[in-house]
Every structure is written in structure tokens, then in C-alpha cells.
Amino acid sequence: MEKPNIKTDYQMLDEISGRMGWGKNKTIGQIKDNGFPAIKIGREYRTTEIKIQEWLNRKIDEKYVSSTKKDQLSIS
């Protein structure tokens, strides 16, 4: 039986920081305090583009739903 060929490009802290436009300290803070999807392996944090996209979409949805609820409350 042949093993599946699964290739995942992991991004490390420098790449994550650059991708998000954050400094390294802010990136680590987002990981520790804000649920940014990265795991520490040894001395390095790693994540994938797919996980970053999922996190961004969730944050956008949370903000949109939150602002929509505020707008609805002010109209009532």
C-alpha cells in the first residue's frame, strides 16, 4: 500500500510576521493571547497558510457579527 503524498508548507515565525505585517513580539503575543493558529516545535513557531486564512476569516466574521448586532441594537 502506497503512502499518501501529503505536502504542507509550514511557515515559521519570520514568515508569519511578514505575512501578517507584525513584529515578532506581536506575533508571539497573538499566538499566546489571541488564538493565532501556530504551534511551537522546539524553539520555532510554525503554521500553514490554510490555518492563517481560517483564523482571519473567523476574526472577520466575529467583527462583522459583533458590529451588526451593535447596529441592530441601536436601531431598536
PQR file of N, CA, C, O and H, with PARSE charges and radii, in Angstrom:
ATOM      1  N   MET A   1       0.840  -1.180   0.000 -0.4000 1.5000
ATOM      2  CA  MET A   1       0.000   0.000   0.000 -0.0000 2.0000
ATOM      3  C   MET A   1       0.887   1.246   0.000  0.5500 1.7000
ATOM      4  O   MET A   1       1.803   1.369   0.813 -0.5500 1.4000
ATOM      5  N   GLU A   2       0.606   2.156  -0.912 -0.4000 1.5000
ATOM      6  CA  GLU A   2       1.405   3.367  -1.055 -0.0000 2.0000
ATOM      7  C   GLU A   2       0.948   4.436  -0.067  0.5500 1.7000
ATOM      8  O   GLU A   2      -0.249   4.649   0.121 -0.5500 1.4000
ATOM      9  H   GLU A   2      -0.138   2.056  -1.572  0.4000 1.0000
ATOM     10  N   LYS A   3       1.904   5.098   0.556 -0.4000 1.5000
ATOM     11  CA  LYS A   3       1.577   6.180   1.480 -0.0000 2.0000
ATOM     12  C   LYS A   3       1.108   7.396   0.691  0.5500 1.7000
ATOM     13  O   LYS A   3       1.631   7.676  -0.388 -0.5500 1.4000
ATOM     14  H   LYS A   3       2.877   4.925   0.403  0.4000 1.0000
ATOM     15  N   PRO A   4       0.118   8.126   1.228 -0.5600 1.5000
ATOM     16  CA  PRO A   4      -0.332   9.338   0.529  0.2800 2.0000
ATOM     17  C   PRO A   4       0.764  10.397   0.524  0.5500 1.7000
ATOM     18  O   PRO A   4       1.532  10.509   1.480 -0.5500 1.4000
ATOM     19  N   ASN A   5       0.833  11.152  -0.529 -0.4000 1.5000
ATOM     20  CA  ASN A   5       1.811  12.222  -0.647 -0.0000 2.0000
ATOM     21  C   ASN A   5       1.184  13.509  -0.118  0.5500 1.7000
ATOM     22  O   ASN A   5       0.500  14.225  -0.850 -0.5500 1.4000
ATOM     23  H   ASN A   5       0.210  11.061  -1.306  0.4000 1.0000
ATOM     24  N   ILE A   6       1.420  13.790   1.140 -0.4000 1.5000
ATOM     25  CA  ILE A   6       0.864  14.983   1.766 -0.0000 2.0000
ATOM     26  C   ILE A   6       1.989  15.986   1.928  0.5500 1.7000
ATOM     27  O   ILE A   6       2.969  15.731   2.627 -0.5500 1.4000
ATOM     28  H   ILE A   6       1.975  13.208   1.734  0.4000 1.0000
ATOM     29  N   LYS A   7       1.842  17.122   1.279 -0.4000 1.5000
ATOM     30  CA  LYS A   7       2.851  18.170   1.375 -0.0000 2.0000
ATOM     31  C   LYS A   7       2.202  19.399   1.981  0.5500 1.7000
ATOM     32  O   LYS A   7       1.224  19.927   1.450 -0.5500 1.4000
ATOM     33  H   LYS A   7       1.046  17.330   0.711  0.4000 1.0000
ATOM     34  N   THR A   8       2.742  19.836   3.070 -0.4000 1.5000
ATOM     35  CA  THR A   8       2.261  21.044   3.712 -0.0000 2.0000
ATOM     36  C   THR A   8       3.439  21.984   3.869  0.5500 1.7000
ATOM     37  O   THR A   8       4.477  21.616   4.419 -0.5500 1.4000
ATOM     38  H   THR A   8       3.536  19.407   3.501  0.4000 1.0000
ATOM     39  N   ASP A   9       3.267  23.190   3.384 -0.4000 1.5000
ATOM     40  CA  ASP A   9       4.326  24.187   3.532 -0.0000 2.0000
ATOM     41  C   ASP A   9       4.122  24.924   4.844  0.5500 1.7000
ATOM     42  O   ASP A   9       3.184  25.708   4.994 -0.5500 1.4000
ATOM     43  H   ASP A   9       2.424  23.489   2.938  0.4000 1.0000
ATOM     44  N   TYR A  10       5.003  24.665   5.780 -0.4000 1.5000
ATOM     45  CA  TYR A  10       4.917  25.320   7.076 -0.0000 2.0000
ATOM     46  C   TYR A  10       5.634  26.655   7.026  0.5500 1.7000
ATOM     47  O   TYR A  10       6.717  26.775   6.453 -0.5500 1.4000
ATOM     48  H   TYR A  10       5.765  24.028   5.658  0.4000 1.0000
ATOM     49  N   GLN A  11       5.022  27.646   7.627 -0.4000 1.5000
ATOM     50  CA  GLN A  11       5.636  28.955   7.748 -0.0000 2.0000
ATOM     51  C   GLN A  11       6.176  29.099   9.159  0.5500 1.7000
ATOM     52  O   GLN A  11       5.540  28.684  10.128 -0.5500 1.4000
ATOM     53  H   GLN A  11       4.142  27.549   8.092  0.4000 1.0000
ATOM     54  N   MET A  12       7.351  29.688   9.261 -0.4000 1.5000
ATOM     55  CA  MET A  12       7.951  29.888  10.572 -0.0000 2.0000
ATOM     56  C   MET A  12       7.763  31.346  10.988  0.5500 1.7000
ATOM     57  O   MET A  12       7.221  32.148  10.229 -0.5500 1.4000
ATOM     58  H   MET A  12       7.868  30.025   8.474  0.4000 1.0000
ATOM     59  N   LEU A  13       8.209  31.681  12.188 -0.4000 1.5000
ATOM     60  CA  LEU A  13       7.901  32.968  12.807 -0.0000 2.0000
ATOM     61  C   LEU A  13       8.212  34.160  11.903  0.5500 1.7000
ATOM     62  O   LEU A  13       7.383  35.062  11.777 -0.5500 1.4000
ATOM     63  H   LEU A  13       8.649  31.029  12.805  0.4000 1.0000
ATOM     64  N   ASP A  14       9.386  34.184  11.274 -0.4000 1.5000
ATOM     65  CA  ASP A  14       9.727  35.301  10.384 -0.0000 2.0000
ATOM     66  C   ASP A  14       8.722  35.430   9.249  0.5500 1.7000
ATOM     67  O   ASP A  14       8.305  36.535   8.905 -0.5500 1.4000
ATOM     68  H   ASP A  14      10.059  33.451  11.376  0.4000 1.0000
ATOM     69  N   GLU A  15       8.335  34.302   8.671 -0.4000 1.5000
ATOM     70  CA  GLU A  15       7.384  34.317   7.558 -0.0000 2.0000
ATOM     71  C   GLU A  15       5.994  34.729   8.031  0.5500 1.7000
ATOM     72  O   GLU A  15       5.299  35.484   7.351 -0.5500 1.4000
ATOM     73  H   GLU A  15       8.673  33.404   8.951  0.4000 1.0000
ATOM     74  N   ILE A  16       5.592  34.229   9.203 -0.4000 1.5000
ATOM     75  CA  ILE A  16       4.289  34.586   9.763 -0.0000 2.0000
ATOM     76  C   ILE A  16       4.240  36.087  10.034  0.5500 1.7000
ATOM     77  O   ILE A  16       3.275  36.758   9.668 -0.5500 1.4000
ATOM     78  H   ILE A  16       6.157  33.616   9.755  0.4000 1.0000
ATOM     79  N   SER A  17       5.282  36.609  10.675 -0.4000 1.5000
ATOM     80  CA  SER A  17       5.345  38.037  10.998 -0.0000 2.0000
ATOM     81  C   SER A  17       5.267  38.883   9.729  0.5500 1.7000
ATOM     82  O   SER A  17       4.527  39.865   9.675 -0.5500 1.4000
ATOM     83  H   SER A  17       6.066  36.064  10.972  0.4000 1.0000
ATOM     84  N   GLY A  18       6.025  38.503   8.722 -0.4000 1.5000
ATOM     85  CA  GLY A  18       5.999  39.227   7.454 -0.0000 2.0000
ATOM     86  C   GLY A  18       4.644  39.148   6.776  0.5500 1.7000
ATOM     87  O   GLY A  18       4.145  40.143   6.249 -0.5500 1.4000
ATOM     88  H   GLY A  18       6.627  37.705   8.766  0.4000 1.0000
ATOM     89  N   ARG A  19       4.055  37.975   6.790 -0.4000 1.5000
ATOM     90  CA  ARG A  19       2.743  37.767   6.160 -0.0000 2.0000
ATOM     91  C   ARG A  19       1.679  38.639   6.796  0.5500 1.7000
ATOM     92  O   ARG A  19       0.823  39.191   6.105 -0.5500 1.4000
ATOM     93  H   ARG A  19       4.460  37.167   7.219  0.4000 1.0000
ATOM     94  N   MET A  20       1.735  38.766   8.132 -0.4000 1.5000
ATOM     95  CA  MET A  20       0.712  39.499   8.859 -0.0000 2.0000
ATOM     96  C   MET A  20       1.055  40.979   9.033  0.5500 1.7000
ATOM     97  O   MET A  20       0.197  41.772   9.420 -0.5500 1.4000
ATOM     98  H   MET A  20       2.431  38.318   8.693  0.4000 1.0000
ATOM     99  N   GLY A  21       2.305  41.355   8.748 -0.4000 1.5000
ATOM    100  CA  GLY A  21       2.719  42.740   8.939 -0.0000 2.0000
ATOM    101  C   GLY A  21       2.941  43.083  10.409  0.5500 1.7000
ATOM    102  O   GLY A  21       2.795  44.236  10.815 -0.5500 1.4000
ATOM    103  H   GLY A  21       3.002  40.710   8.433  0.4000 1.0000
ATOM    104  N   TRP A  22       3.292  42.081  11.194 -0.4000 1.5000
ATOM    105  CA  TRP A  22       3.533  42.241  12.624 -0.0000 2.0000
ATOM    106  C   TRP A  22       5.017  42.047  12.905  0.5500 1.7000
ATOM    107  O   TRP A  22       5.733  41.419  12.126 -0.5500 1.4000
ATOM    108  H   TRP A  22       3.410  41.144  10.864  0.4000 1.0000
ATOM    109  N   GLY A  23       5.468  42.595  14.028 -0.4000 1.5000
ATOM    110  CA  GLY A  23       6.799  42.279  14.533 -0.0000 2.0000
ATOM    111  C   GLY A  23       6.763  40.908  15.196  0.5500 1.7000
ATOM    112  O   GLY A  23       5.693  40.339  15.411 -0.5500 1.4000
ATOM    113  H   GLY A  23       4.886  43.105  14.661  0.4000 1.0000
ATOM    114  N   LYS A  24       7.931  40.390  15.513 -0.4000 1.5000
ATOM    115  CA  LYS A  24       7.992  39.052  16.132 -0.0000 2.0000
ATOM    116  C   LYS A  24       7.283  39.015  17.473  0.5500 1.7000
ATOM    117  O   LYS A  24       6.570  38.055  17.763 -0.5500 1.4000
ATOM    118  H   LYS A  24       8.801  40.852  15.338  0.4000 1.0000
ATOM    119  N   ASN A  25       7.467  40.056  18.311 -0.4000 1.5000
ATOM    120  CA  ASN A  25       6.826  40.057  19.629 -0.0000 2.0000
ATOM    121  C   ASN A  25       5.306  40.090  19.518  0.5500 1.7000
ATOM    122  O   ASN A  25       4.615  39.404  20.271 -0.5500 1.4000
ATOM    123  H   ASN A  25       8.047  40.836  18.076  0.4000 1.0000
ATOM    124  N   LYS A  26       4.781  40.883  18.581 -0.4000 1.5000
ATOM    125  CA  LYS A  26       3.329  40.929  18.398 -0.0000 2.0000
ATOM    126  C   LYS A  26       2.819  39.576  17.902  0.5500 1.7000
ATOM    127  O   LYS A  26       1.762  39.113  18.333 -0.5500 1.4000
ATOM    128  H   LYS A  26       5.342  41.440  17.969  0.4000 1.0000
ATOM    129  N   THR A  27       3.555  38.954  17.013 -0.4000 1.5000
ATOM    130  CA  THR A  27       3.154  37.648  16.501 -0.0000 2.0000
ATOM    131  C   THR A  27       3.074  36.632  17.637  0.5500 1.7000
ATOM    132  O   THR A  27       2.101  35.884  17.733 -0.5500 1.4000
ATOM    133  H   THR A  27       4.413  39.330  16.663  0.4000 1.0000
ATOM    134  N   ILE A  28       4.083  36.600  18.489 -0.4000 1.5000
ATOM    135  CA  ILE A  28       4.072  35.676  19.625 -0.0000 2.0000
ATOM    136  C   ILE A  28       2.908  35.999  20.555  0.5500 1.7000
ATOM    137  O   ILE A  28       2.257  35.090  21.069 -0.5500 1.4000
ATOM    138  H   ILE A  28       4.874  37.207  18.410  0.4000 1.0000
ATOM    139  N   GLY A  29       2.643  37.280  20.774 -0.4000 1.5000
ATOM    140  CA  GLY A  29       1.502  37.679  21.593 -0.0000 2.0000
ATOM    141  C   GLY A  29       0.182  37.217  20.998  0.5500 1.7000
ATOM    142  O   GLY A  29      -0.700  36.765  21.727 -0.5500 1.4000
ATOM    143  H   GLY A  29       3.173  38.019  20.356  0.4000 1.0000
ATOM    144  N   GLN A  30       0.036  37.324  19.687 -0.4000 1.5000
ATOM    145  CA  GLN A  30      -1.190  36.860  19.026 -0.0000 2.0000
ATOM    146  C   GLN A  30      -1.355  35.355  19.170  0.5500 1.7000
ATOM    147  O   GLN A  30      -2.470  34.860  19.335 -0.5500 1.4000
ATOM    148  H   GLN A  30       0.752  37.691  19.094  0.4000 1.0000
ATOM    149  N   ILE A  31      -0.261  34.640  19.109 -0.4000 1.5000
ATOM    150  CA  ILE A  31      -0.305  33.181  19.279 -0.0000 2.0000
ATOM    151  C   ILE A  31      -0.732  32.838  20.701  0.5500 1.7000
ATOM    152  O   ILE A  31      -1.608  31.999  20.908 -0.5500 1.4000
ATOM    153  H   ILE A  31       0.645  35.042  18.976  0.4000 1.0000
ATOM    154  N   LYS A  32      -0.108  33.490  21.679 -0.4000 1.5000
ATOM    155  CA  LYS A  32      -0.362  33.153  23.081 -0.0000 2.0000
ATOM    156  C   LYS A  32      -1.695  33.691  23.594  0.5500 1.7000
ATOM    157  O   LYS A  32      -2.374  33.017  24.368 -0.5500 1.4000
ATOM    158  H   LYS A  32       0.604  34.171  21.511  0.4000 1.0000
ATOM    159  N   ASP A  33      -2.078  34.893  23.175 -0.4000 1.5000
ATOM    160  CA  ASP A  33      -3.219  35.576  23.785 -0.0000 2.0000
ATOM    161  C   ASP A  33      -4.461  35.669  22.914  0.5500 1.7000
ATOM    162  O   ASP A  33      -5.552  35.923  23.425 -0.5500 1.4000
ATOM    163  H   ASP A  33      -1.527  35.441  22.546  0.4000 1.0000
ATOM    164  N   ASN A  34      -4.318  35.471  21.625 -0.4000 1.5000
ATOM    165  CA  ASN A  34      -5.452  35.743  20.736 -0.0000 2.0000
ATOM    166  C   ASN A  34      -5.799  34.556  19.846  0.5500 1.7000
ATOM    167  O   ASN A  34      -6.550  34.700  18.881 -0.5500 1.4000
ATOM    168  H   ASN A  34      -3.432  35.264  21.211  0.4000 1.0000
ATOM    169  N   GLY A  35      -5.265  33.403  20.161 -0.4000 1.5000
ATOM    170  CA  GLY A  35      -5.642  32.192  19.447 -0.0000 2.0000
ATOM    171  C   GLY A  35      -5.109  32.063  18.034  0.5500 1.7000
ATOM    172  O   GLY A  35      -5.632  31.280  17.241 -0.5500 1.4000
ATOM    173  H   GLY A  35      -4.655  33.286  20.944  0.4000 1.0000
ATOM    174  N   PHE A  36      -4.056  32.835  17.707 -0.4000 1.5000
ATOM    175  CA  PHE A  36      -3.478  32.683  16.374 -0.0000 2.0000
ATOM    176  C   PHE A  36      -2.959  31.258  16.231  0.5500 1.7000
ATOM    177  O   PHE A  36      -2.270  30.762  17.123 -0.5500 1.4000
ATOM    178  H   PHE A  36      -3.632  33.471  18.351  0.4000 1.0000
ATOM    179  N   PRO A  37      -3.278  30.594  15.124 -0.5600 1.5000
ATOM    180  CA  PRO A  37      -3.002  29.157  14.983  0.2800 2.0000
ATOM    181  C   PRO A  37      -1.554  28.827  14.633  0.5500 1.7000
ATOM    182  O   PRO A  37      -1.191  28.729  13.461 -0.5500 1.4000
ATOM    183  N   ALA A  38      -0.755  28.662  15.643 -0.4000 1.5000
ATOM    184  CA  ALA A  38       0.629  28.242  15.428 -0.0000 2.0000
ATOM    185  C   ALA A  38       1.019  27.337  16.586  0.5500 1.7000
ATOM    186  O   ALA A  38       0.478  27.435  17.687 -0.5500 1.4000
ATOM    187  H   ALA A  38      -1.050  28.741  16.595  0.4000 1.0000
ATOM    188  N   ILE A  39       1.947  26.475  16.316 -0.4000 1.5000
ATOM    189  CA  ILE A  39       2.426  25.548  17.338 -0.0000 2.0000
ATOM    190  C   ILE A  39       3.933  25.730  17.470  0.5500 1.7000
ATOM    191  O   ILE A  39       4.637  25.954  16.485 -0.5500 1.4000
ATOM    192  H   ILE A  39       2.387  26.396  15.422  0.4000 1.0000
ATOM    193  N   LYS A  40       4.406  25.631  18.693 -0.4000 1.5000
ATOM    194  CA  LYS A  40       5.839  25.757  18.929 -0.0000 2.0000
ATOM    195  C   LYS A  40       6.454  24.364  18.903  0.5500 1.7000
ATOM    196  O   LYS A  40       6.085  23.486  19.683 -0.5500 1.4000
ATOM    197  H   LYS A  40       3.834  25.450  19.493  0.4000 1.0000
ATOM    198  N   ILE A  41       7.388  24.186  17.999 -0.4000 1.5000
ATOM    199  CA  ILE A  41       8.123  22.931  17.884 -0.0000 2.0000
ATOM    200  C   ILE A  41       9.583  23.275  18.123  0.5500 1.7000
ATOM    201  O   ILE A  41      10.213  23.966  17.322 -0.5500 1.4000
ATOM    202  H   ILE A  41       7.688  24.899  17.366  0.4000 1.0000
ATOM    203  N   GLY A  42      10.105  22.787  19.228 -0.4000 1.5000
ATOM    204  CA  GLY A  42      11.462  23.177  19.612 -0.0000 2.0000
ATOM    205  C   GLY A  42      11.465  24.650  19.985  0.5500 1.7000
ATOM    206  O   GLY A  42      10.752  25.071  20.895 -0.5500 1.4000
ATOM    207  H   GLY A  42       9.593  22.226  19.878  0.4000 1.0000
ATOM    208  N   ARG A  43      12.261  25.420  19.285 -0.4000 1.5000
ATOM    209  CA  ARG A  43      12.339  26.861  19.554 -0.0000 2.0000
ATOM    210  C   ARG A  43      11.583  27.698  18.535  0.5500 1.7000
ATOM    211  O   ARG A  43      11.649  28.926  18.584 -0.5500 1.4000
ATOM    212  H   ARG A  43      12.841  25.078  18.545  0.4000 1.0000
ATOM    213  N   GLU A  44      10.869  27.067  17.616 -0.4000 1.5000
ATOM    214  CA  GLU A  44      10.272  27.784  16.495 -0.0000 2.0000
ATOM    215  C   GLU A  44       8.771  27.551  16.419  0.5500 1.7000
ATOM    216  O   GLU A  44       8.294  26.432  16.608 -0.5500 1.4000
ATOM    217  H   GLU A  44      10.815  26.070  17.576  0.4000 1.0000
ATOM    218  N   TYR A  45       8.025  28.631  16.138 -0.4000 1.5000
ATOM    219  CA  TYR A  45       6.591  28.525  15.891 -0.0000 2.0000
ATOM    220  C   TYR A  45       6.374  28.195  14.420  0.5500 1.7000
ATOM    221  O   TYR A  45       7.113  28.652  13.548 -0.5500 1.4000
ATOM    222  H   TYR A  45       8.413  29.540  15.985  0.4000 1.0000
ATOM    223  N   ARG A  46       5.341  27.389  14.163 -0.4000 1.5000
ATOM    224  CA  ARG A  46       5.015  27.011  12.785 -0.0000 2.0000
ATOM    225  C   ARG A  46       3.505  27.030  12.579  0.5500 1.7000
ATOM    226  O   ARG A  46       2.728  26.771  13.497 -0.5500 1.4000
ATOM    227  H   ARG A  46       4.741  27.018  14.872  0.4000 1.0000
ATOM    228  N   THR A  47       3.117  27.343  11.358 -0.4000 1.5000
ATOM    229  CA  THR A  47       1.713  27.290  10.971 -0.0000 2.0000
ATOM    230  C   THR A  47       1.651  27.096   9.460  0.5500 1.7000
ATOM    231  O   THR A  47       2.682  27.019   8.791 -0.5500 1.4000
ATOM    232  H   THR A  47       3.748  27.553  10.612  0.4000 1.0000
ATOM    233  N   THR A  48       0.434  27.018   8.930 -0.4000 1.5000
ATOM    234  CA  THR A  48       0.248  26.892   7.485 -0.0000 2.0000
ATOM    235  C   THR A  48      -0.614  28.041   6.983  0.5500 1.7000
ATOM    236  O   THR A  48      -1.337  28.668   7.758 -0.5500 1.4000
ATOM    237  H   THR A  48      -0.403  27.080   9.472  0.4000 1.0000
ATOM    238  N   GLU A  49      -0.538  28.310   5.711 -0.4000 1.5000
ATOM    239  CA  GLU A  49      -1.353  29.365   5.096 -0.0000 2.0000
ATOM    240  C   GLU A  49      -2.842  29.073   5.279  0.5500 1.7000
ATOM    241  O   GLU A  49      -3.637  29.988   5.493 -0.5500 1.4000
ATOM    242  H   GLU A  49       0.049  27.801   5.081  0.4000 1.0000
ATOM    243  N   ILE A  50      -3.208  27.816   5.195 -0.4000 1.5000
ATOM    244  CA  ILE A  50      -4.616  27.449   5.372 -0.0000 2.0000
ATOM    245  C   ILE A  50      -5.098  27.845   6.762  0.5500 1.7000
ATOM    246  O   ILE A  50      -6.187  28.401   6.902 -0.5500 1.4000
ATOM    247  H   ILE A  50      -2.562  27.073   5.021  0.4000 1.0000
ATOM    248  N   LYS A  51      -4.303  27.566   7.788 -0.4000 1.5000
ATOM    249  CA  LYS A  51      -4.681  27.920   9.165 -0.0000 2.0000
ATOM    250  C   LYS A  51      -4.751  29.431   9.348  0.5500 1.7000
ATOM    251  O   LYS A  51      -5.624  29.929  10.058 -0.5500 1.4000
ATOM    252  H   LYS A  51      -3.419  27.113   7.674  0.4000 1.0000
ATOM    253  N   ILE A  52      -3.841  30.162   8.714 -0.4000 1.5000
ATOM    254  CA  ILE A  52      -3.886  31.626   8.790 -0.0000 2.0000
ATOM    255  C   ILE A  52      -5.173  32.136   8.163  0.5500 1.7000
ATOM    256  O   ILE A  52      -5.844  32.993   8.739 -0.5500 1.4000
ATOM    257  H   ILE A  52      -3.131  29.757   8.137  0.4000 1.0000
ATOM    258  N   GLN A  53      -5.527  31.621   6.991 -0.4000 1.5000
ATOM    259  CA  GLN A  53      -6.752  32.041   6.314 -0.0000 2.0000
ATOM    260  C   GLN A  53      -7.997  31.735   7.147  0.5500 1.7000
ATOM    261  O   GLN A  53      -8.900  32.565   7.245 -0.5500 1.4000
ATOM    262  H   GLN A  53      -4.983  30.925   6.524  0.4000 1.0000
ATOM    263  N   GLU A  54      -8.042  30.554   7.742 -0.4000 1.5000
ATOM    264  CA  GLU A  54      -9.181  30.189   8.592 -0.0000 2.0000
ATOM    265  C   GLU A  54      -9.297  31.144   9.772  0.5500 1.7000
ATOM    266  O   GLU A  54     -10.397  31.582  10.108 -0.5500 1.4000
ATOM    267  H   GLU A  54      -7.308  29.879   7.663  0.4000 1.0000
ATOM    268  N   TRP A  55      -8.167  31.474  10.408 -0.4000 1.5000
ATOM    269  CA  TRP A  55      -8.161  32.375  11.552 -0.0000 2.0000
ATOM    270  C   TRP A  55      -8.628  33.771  11.146  0.5500 1.7000
ATOM    271  O   TRP A  55      -9.444  34.385  11.833 -0.5500 1.4000
ATOM    272  H   TRP A  55      -7.273  31.118  10.135  0.4000 1.0000
ATOM    273  N   LEU A  56      -8.099  34.270  10.015 -0.4000 1.5000
ATOM    274  CA  LEU A  56      -8.509  35.586   9.529 -0.0000 2.0000
ATOM    275  C   LEU A  56     -10.001  35.624   9.222  0.5500 1.7000
ATOM    276  O   LEU A  56     -10.687  36.579   9.588 -0.5500 1.4000
ATOM    277  H   LEU A  56      -7.436  33.771   9.457  0.4000 1.0000
ATOM    278  N   ASN A  57     -10.504  34.596   8.556 -0.4000 1.5000
ATOM    279  CA  ASN A  57     -11.931  34.546   8.243 -0.0000 2.0000
ATOM    280  C   ASN A  57     -12.779  34.542   9.511  0.5500 1.7000
ATOM    281  O   ASN A  57     -13.807  35.215   9.573 -0.5500 1.4000
ATOM    282  H   ASN A  57      -9.947  33.821   8.259  0.4000 1.0000
ATOM    283  N   ARG A  58     -12.353  33.786  10.520 -0.4000 1.5000
ATOM    284  CA  ARG A  58     -13.080  33.736  11.789 -0.0000 2.0000
ATOM    285  C   ARG A  58     -13.072  35.107  12.468  0.5500 1.7000
ATOM    286  O   ARG A  58     -14.099  35.548  12.985 -0.5500 1.4000
ATOM    287  H   ARG A  58     -11.518  33.239  10.470  0.4000 1.0000
ATOM    288  N   LYS A  59     -11.921  35.781  12.468 -0.4000 1.5000
ATOM    289  CA  LYS A  59     -11.822  37.113  13.077 -0.0000 2.0000
ATOM    290  C   LYS A  59     -12.697  38.120  12.341  0.5500 1.7000
ATOM    291  O   LYS A  59     -13.354  38.950  12.970 -0.5500 1.4000
ATOM    292  H   LYS A  59     -11.087  35.423  12.047  0.4000 1.0000
ATOM    293  N   ILE A  60     -12.708  38.051  11.019 -0.4000 1.5000
ATOM    294  CA  ILE A  60     -13.557  38.948  10.228 -0.0000 2.0000
ATOM    295  C   ILE A  60     -15.025  38.678  10.534  0.5500 1.7000
ATOM    296  O   ILE A  60     -15.803  39.612  10.728 -0.5500 1.4000
ATOM    297  H   ILE A  60     -12.175  37.377  10.508  0.4000 1.0000
ATOM    298  N   ASP A  61     -15.407  37.400  10.577 -0.4000 1.5000
ATOM    299  CA  ASP A  61     -16.791  37.045  10.891 -0.0000 2.0000
ATOM    300  C   ASP A  61     -17.186  37.532  12.279  0.5500 1.7000
ATOM    301  O   ASP A  61     -18.281  38.065  12.459 -0.5500 1.4000
ATOM    302  H   ASP A  61     -14.775  36.641  10.419  0.4000 1.0000
ATOM    303  N   GLU A  62     -16.302  37.354  13.265 -0.4000 1.5000
ATOM    304  CA  GLU A  62     -16.589  37.804  14.633 -0.0000 2.0000
ATOM    305  C   GLU A  62     -16.798  39.311  14.663  0.5500 1.7000
ATOM    306  O   GLU A  62     -17.731  39.794  15.306 -0.5500 1.4000
ATOM    307  H   GLU A  62     -15.412  36.921  13.119  0.4000 1.0000
ATOM    308  N   LYS A  63     -15.955  40.046  13.986 -0.4000 1.5000
ATOM    309  CA  LYS A  63     -16.066  41.507  13.968 -0.0000 2.0000
ATOM    310  C   LYS A  63     -17.330  41.935  13.237  0.5500 1.7000
ATOM    311  O   LYS A  63     -18.030  42.841  13.689 -0.5500 1.4000
ATOM    312  H   LYS A  63     -15.198  39.654  13.464  0.4000 1.0000
ATOM    313  N   TYR A  64     -17.627  41.297  12.121 -0.4000 1.5000
ATOM    314  CA  TYR A  64     -18.807  41.664  11.341 -0.0000 2.0000
ATOM    315  C   TYR A  64     -20.075  41.369  12.134  0.5500 1.7000
ATOM    316  O   TYR A  64     -20.973  42.208  12.203 -0.5500 1.4000
ATOM    317  H   TYR A  64     -17.058  40.561  11.754  0.4000 1.0000
ATOM    318  N   VAL A  65     -20.154  40.189  12.730 -0.4000 1.5000
ATOM    319  CA  VAL A  65     -21.340  39.819  13.511 -0.0000 2.0000
ATOM    320  C   VAL A  65     -21.481  40.752  14.704  0.5500 1.7000
ATOM    321  O   VAL A  65     -22.587  41.193  15.017 -0.5500 1.4000
ATOM    322  H   VAL A  65     -19.424  39.507  12.675  0.4000 1.0000
ATOM    323  N   SER A  66     -20.374  41.058  15.373 -0.4000 1.5000
ATOM    324  CA  SER A  66     -20.399  41.945  16.530 -0.0000 2.0000
ATOM    325  C   SER A  66     -20.879  43.338  16.133  0.5500 1.7000
ATOM    326  O   SER A  66     -21.727  43.910  16.819 -0.5500 1.4000
ATOM    327  H   SER A  66     -19.475  40.700  15.118  0.4000 1.0000
ATOM    328  N   SER A  67     -20.355  43.896  15.039 -0.4000 1.5000
ATOM    329  CA  SER A  67     -20.764  45.239  14.627 -0.0000 2.0000
ATOM    330  C   SER A  67     -22.202  45.252  14.117  0.5500 1.7000
ATOM    331  O   SER A  67     -22.907  46.246  14.288 -0.5500 1.4000
ATOM    332  H   SER A  67     -19.667  43.431  14.482  0.4000 1.0000
ATOM    333  N   THR A  68     -22.643  44.167  13.496 -0.4000 1.5000
ATOM    334  CA  THR A  68     -24.019  44.081  13.006 -0.0000 2.0000
ATOM    335  C   THR A  68     -24.981  44.051  14.189  0.5500 1.7000
ATOM    336  O   THR A  68     -26.025  44.702  14.143 -0.5500 1.4000
ATOM    337  H   THR A  68     -22.070  43.359  13.357  0.4000 1.0000
ATOM    338  N   LYS A  69     -24.654  43.313  15.244 -0.4000 1.5000
ATOM    339  CA  LYS A  69     -25.500  43.256  16.437 -0.0000 2.0000
ATOM    340  C   LYS A  69     -25.575  44.632  17.086  0.5500 1.7000
ATOM    341  O   LYS A  69     -26.651  45.042  17.521 -0.5500 1.4000
ATOM    342  H   LYS A  69     -23.806  42.785  15.281  0.4000 1.0000
ATOM    343  N   LYS A  70     -24.471  45.352  17.163 -0.4000 1.5000
ATOM    344  CA  LYS A  70     -24.476  46.703  17.743 -0.0000 2.0000
ATOM    345  C   LYS A  70     -25.372  47.612  16.935  0.5500 1.7000
ATOM    346  O   LYS A  70     -26.142  48.387  17.504 -0.5500 1.4000
ATOM    347  H   LYS A  70     -23.596  45.019  16.810  0.4000 1.0000
ATOM    348  N   ASP A  71     -25.287  47.532  15.600 -0.4000 1.5000
ATOM    349  CA  ASP A  71     -26.130  48.350  14.737 -0.0000 2.0000
ATOM    350  C   ASP A  71     -27.598  48.026  14.958  0.5500 1.7000
ATOM    351  O   ASP A  71     -28.426  48.935  15.005 -0.5500 1.4000
ATOM    352  H   ASP A  71     -24.662  46.903  15.138  0.4000 1.0000
ATOM    353  N   GLN A  72     -27.935  46.758  15.094 -0.4000 1.5000
ATOM    354  CA  GLN A  72     -29.313  46.354  15.304 -0.0000 2.0000
ATOM    355  C   GLN A  72     -29.830  46.852  16.646  0.5500 1.7000
ATOM    356  O   GLN A  72     -30.986  47.261  16.749 -0.5500 1.4000
ATOM    357  H   GLN A  72     -27.262  46.020  15.055  0.4000 1.0000
ATOM    358  N   LEU A  73     -28.992  46.822  17.673 -0.4000 1.5000
ATOM    359  CA  LEU A  73     -29.397  47.296  18.987 -0.0000 2.0000
ATOM    360  C   LEU A  73     -29.647  48.797  18.993  0.5500 1.7000
ATOM    361  O   LEU A  73     -30.564  49.272  19.663 -0.5500 1.4000
ATOM    362  H   LEU A  73     -28.053  46.489  17.590  0.4000 1.0000
ATOM    363  N   SER A  74     -28.836  49.545  18.252 -0.4000 1.5000
ATOM    364  CA  SER A  74     -29.019  50.993  18.224 -0.0000 2.0000
ATOM    365  C   SER A  74     -30.247  51.399  17.424  0.5500 1.7000
ATOM    366  O   SER A  74     -30.805  52.471  17.656 -0.5500 1.4000
ATOM    367  H   SER A  74     -28.091  49.159  17.708  0.4000 1.0000
ATOM    368  N   ILE A  75     -30.674  50.566  16.492 -0.4000 1.5000
ATOM    369  CA  ILE A  75     -31.869  50.846  15.700 -0.0000 2.0000
ATOM    370  C   ILE A  75     -33.126  50.580  16.506  0.5500 1.7000
ATOM    371  O   ILE A  75     -34.123  51.286  16.353 -0.5500 1.4000
ATOM    372  H   ILE A  75     -30.221  49.695  16.304  0.4000 1.0000
ATOM    373  N   SER A  76     -33.088  49.561  17.367 -0.4000 1.5000
ATOM    374  CA  SER A  76     -34.274  49.154  18.133 -0.0000 2.0000
ATOM    375  C   SER A  76     -34.728  50.183  19.101  0.5500 1.7000
ATOM    376  O   SER A  76     -35.712  49.972  19.809 -0.5500 1.4000
ATOM    377  H   SER A  76     -32.278  48.988  17.491  0.4000 1.0000
TER
END
